[in-house]
């Protein structure tokens, strides 16, 4: 999952991408998702469910 794919899935416009970033950050804090590759920058990050490492 990426910021863009989540926006598309939820039907959120480009102008509200910060809303999706907040959802992703909250999900990371709650350990519901993990960063797929920690070696890439924030703009290229992909996320996976918590049970996938």
Secondary structure as UniProt FT lines:
FT   HELIX           3..10
FT   HELIX           14..16
FT   HELIX           17..29
FT   TURN            30..31
FT   STRAND          33..35
FT   TURN            38..39
FT   HELIX           42..44
FT   STRAND          47..49
FT   TURN            50..51
//
